[in-house]
């Protein structure tokens, strides 16, 4: 029961701060937007990481292949 009282009290204090000072509401909104952006970034990192590793490996293989070529020089 104590949990509900503490939760309700904190919620009421937060609402009171938002009503008294509008900057608190904007701060909470910005923090929420930052959280959503970080979630999307994390999801992209998880889904694209294997593709990025393959692309990096392929670029390194092509670089090694081209470094071995002399491009027609007589050295």
C-alpha positions in Angstrom: 0.0 0.0 0.0 2.9 2.3 0.8 4.1 1.9 -2.8 0.9 3.4 -4.2 1.1 6.4 -1.8 4.6 7.1 -2.8 3.9 6.7 -6.5 0.8 8.9 -6.3 2.7 11.5 -4.3 5.5 11.6 -6.9 3.1 11.8 -9.8 1.2 14.7 -8.1 4.4 16.6 -7.4 5.5 16.1 -11.0 2.2 17.4 -12.3 2.4 20.4 -9.9 5.9 21.2 -11.2 4.7 21.1 -14.8 1.8 23.4 -13.9 4.0 25.8 -12.0 6.9 25.9 -14.4 6.3 25.1 -18.1 10.1 24.5 -18.6 9.7 21.2 -16.6 7.2 20.0 -19.1 9.5 20.9 -22.0 12.4 19.2 -20.3 10.4 16.0 -19.8 9.3 16.1 -23.4 12.9 16.6 -24.6 14.1 13.7 -22.5 11.3 11.5 -23.9 12.3 12.5 -27.5 15.9 11.8 -26.7 15.0 8.4 -25.3 13.0 7.5 -28.4 15.8 8.6 -30.7 18.3 6.5 -28.7 16.0 3.5 -29.0 15.7 3.9 -32.7 19.5 4.3 -33.0 20.1 1.2 -30.9 17.6 -0.8 -33.1 19.4 0.3 -36.2 22.8 -0.6 -34.7 21.5 -4.1 -33.9 19.9 -4.7 -37.3 22.6 -3.2 -39.4 25.7 -4.4 -37.6 26.1 -7.7 -39.5 25.7 -5.8 -42.9 28.3 -3.2 -41.8 30.8 -5.9 -40.8 30.3 -7.7 -44.2 30.7 -4.4 -46.0 33.9 -3.6 -44.1 35.3 -7.0 -44.8 34.5 -6.7 -48.5 36.2 -3.3 -48.7 39.3 -4.7 -47.0 39.4 -7.6 -49.4 39.1 -5.4 -52.4 41.8 -3.1 -51.0 44.2 -6.0 -50.5 43.5 -7.2 -54.1 44.1 -3.8 -55.5 47.3 -3.3 -53.4 48.7 -6.5 -55.0 48.1 -5.1 -58.5 50.8 -2.9 -60.0 48.3 -1.4 -62.6 50.6 -2.2 -65.5 53.8 -0.6 -64.1 57.1 -2.3 -64.9 58.4 -2.5 -61.4 
